[in-house]
Amino acid sequence: MGHTRKKKKGHKKRTSQKEKPDNEVSTSSSSARRHEAQDDEASASDSDSDYANNLDLIQVNLKRSPARMVYLVDHIPHMNPPPDVVAIQDPPSEFAWKSCPGYNIEYLPARELLEKDNPKTIEDPVPVKLVGFYVTQSIDPSDWRIDWREHDNDHYSSVASLFLNTSCGEITIHNVYNNKQSISMSKLLTDSDHPVTGESAILVGEFNLHHPGWGGDGVAQVEKDAEILHQATSMAGMRCLLPPGLRT
């Protein structure tokens, strides 16, 4: 589980529904379903100076487990401070239906969901994309958007990018799930239309790659894609926020 803190502007009044200005151009899918949590007060106070000056981000691989998802939702309110953004990999179908108080739930289903698609009442539930997000409702909805990469055939199902406006400019959180090492790192890292490295980029996810740069001295075998990832992020001036060798 990764954790980072980054400067951003103070939050505006929180809202329980994500609304876009008329002039906003969104790269998000019209079929992406957003379920807002009912309990807005579960998130931290807008006057909280820590929330006003830092971005708290965690990354979690749910391994398609409803039990892991329920544990995460129950655990978030006890975190100090609660995360502003949770980058999710491999969510279960229930991810689209389980509320997380104080957070917008962001996901992309295989098709438009209907009430009858609730996994509790159907034997073959509709899957959701391999990555998703929880975004705190204390961040104004006009300050962020998600690119689901619907026109990126190589990375459509396994990469999504959250763009967040801050007082320091726009930052981008790239959420990656490299299931069975199915993603070509050279393609991912050289895609000029969807850059994932740089000064304003945060790259998180489940990469399933091994390198001493993040795995520590105990890494016995380094994959080619791991070396590509390490070199590209180093050249971009990015740094790993976890101590090398930390078990995740």
N, C-alpha and C positions, 0 to 999 in steps of 0.2 A: 504494500500500500504506500504510494508516494504522498508527500506532503510538501507544499510550497506556500510561501507568503509573498505577495506582490502588491505594490502600491496601487490604489485606485481611489476614485472620488467618493465622497460621502454619498450615502444612499438617499434616494428620494422616497416619497411616501410609498409604502408597499401596497401592492395590489393583489387581488386574488384571481385576476384574469389577465392573461397576456394579450394586450392590445397593441396594434402597430399604428403609427401615424400614417395618414393617407399617402404621404410622399415617400414612405420607406419602401425600398426594393429589397425583397427577402429572397434568399437562396434556399430557404427551407421548403420542404414538400408540402403541398396543400393537403396531402393525405396523412401527414404527421399528426398524430393525435396528442393533445395536451390535456392532461387531467390535473387540475389545480387542487392542492390540498385545501380542506375546508378550514383548518385551524391556522389562520394567519399569525396569531399571537404566539405560536410555538417557536417562531424564529426570533432572533435577538432584536433588541430595541434599536430603532433607527438612530438614536443618539449615542449608541455605544461607540466610543472612540476607536476601539480595536477594529470593529467592522468598517468604520469610516475610512480607515487608513491602510488596511491590509486585505488581501484576498487569501482565503483559506481554502485549499483544494485537496481532496483526497481521491484516490483511485482504487477501485474494487473490482475484482473478477468474481462474478456471482456463479460462474460455472453452471449456468442454466438451472440453478437450484432455488426453488421457492423458499426453502428453509433458510438458506443464506440470505435471501432478500429480506425476509421477515426479521431476521436477526439484525441486519443492517439498519432497517427502518426503526427498530426498537432502540438501537444503540446510538443513533445520531443525536437525539436530544441530550444525551449524557456526555457528549464531547464538549470540551472547553478549549477554544470556542467551537460551536457547531460550524461545519464547513459551509462556505458559500456555494461551492460547486462540488458535486460528486461525479466523477467520470466512471461510468459503468461499462464493463465488458461482459459479454456472454450472458445477457439477462434472460430469465425464463419468460414464457408467454405471459405469465401472471404479472410481469412488470408493468404492463399496460393498464392493469386493473387495481393494483395495490397502491393506495394513497400513501404519501409521505408528508405528514403535517408540516406546514411551513415551506414547502417546496413545490415548484413546478416540475412535473415529470415529463421528460422529453424522450421520445422514441419514434421509430418509423416501422409500422407493421408491413407485412408482406402485401396486404391489401387493406382497404378501408374496413375498420372494425364496426360491427353491429352489436347491439346489446346481447343478441343470442350467441355471440362469440366468446362470452365470458368462460374462461377455462373451467369454472366450477360446474358448468352445465353442458360442456361439449367434450367429446372424447378426443377430437383431433384439433387442438387449439391453433389459432393463427400465430405463427412465429413473428417475432420482432427482429429488427436489425441487430447485428452482433455488438453494437455499441449504443449507449444512451447516456442521459444525464439527469441528475437532480440539480435544479438551480434554485437557490433561496429566493423566496418571494420578497425579501427585503431589498433586492436589487430591482430597480425600475425596469419593467419589461421592455421599454424603448431603448434600453442600454445594451441589449444583447440579441443575438440571432444565431441560428445554427445552419450550417451548410452540410446537408446529408450526402453530398457528392452523387447525386442521382444520375449525372451524365459522365461519371468516372467509372468506366466498366471494370477497371483493374481493382479499384478499392471501394466500390459502392457499398458492399455489405459490411465492411470491416473498419471503415474510417469515417469519422465525423468531426467537424471543427466548430467550436463555439467562439464567436467573435464578441468581445466585451469592450465597451467604451469606458475609458478611465480618464482621470485628470492628466495622465501621462501619455494619452493616446490610446489607440486600439491595441489590445492584446488578443492573441488567439490561442485557445486550448485545443490541441489536436489529440483526439481520443482514438487509439489504435488497438485492434485485437488481431494479432498475428496468429490465428488458429492454425496449428500444424505447419507453421512456417510457410503459409500460403502466400504471403506478401513478398514481392520483390523489393528489397530495400533500395536498390539502385533506382527503380521506377518511382517509388514513393518519395525519395529524397531529391530527385531531379525534376519532378513535375513542376514546371514553371507556373502552371495555372493554379496549382494548389500547393504552394510552398509550406513546408512543415518545420523549417528551421529558420533561425534569425533572431534578432534582438528582442522582438516582441512575441516570440513563440514559446509556448509551453507544450512539450511533447510527453504524453503520458500513455500508459496502456499496458497490455500483456503482450510482450514481444516474443517470448519463448526463444530468446537468443542469449548466448553466454559470452561474457567478455570480462577480463579483470577490471576494466574501467568501472563496471558497476557490480560485478560478481565477486571481486576480490581475488586474492592470490590463489584461492582454491579452485579456480576454473581450470579444468584439465584440457578442454578442447574448445577452440574458438571457431564458430561458424564464419563462413565468408561474409554473410549478411551482417553478422555481428560486427565484424571489422569495418564494413561499409558504414554502418550506423554510427559506430564510435568515431570514425574519421570525419564524417559529415557534420556531426554535432560539435566536435572539437573545432573544426575549421569555422563553424558558424559562431563560435564564442559561447556556446551553450555549456552548461555544467550539470552534472548529476547531483540532485539534491539529497539523495540518500547515501549514507556511508557505504563504500564498496564492501560487498560481502554480507550486507544486512539481509536476513531472511525475510521474504515477503510472501 
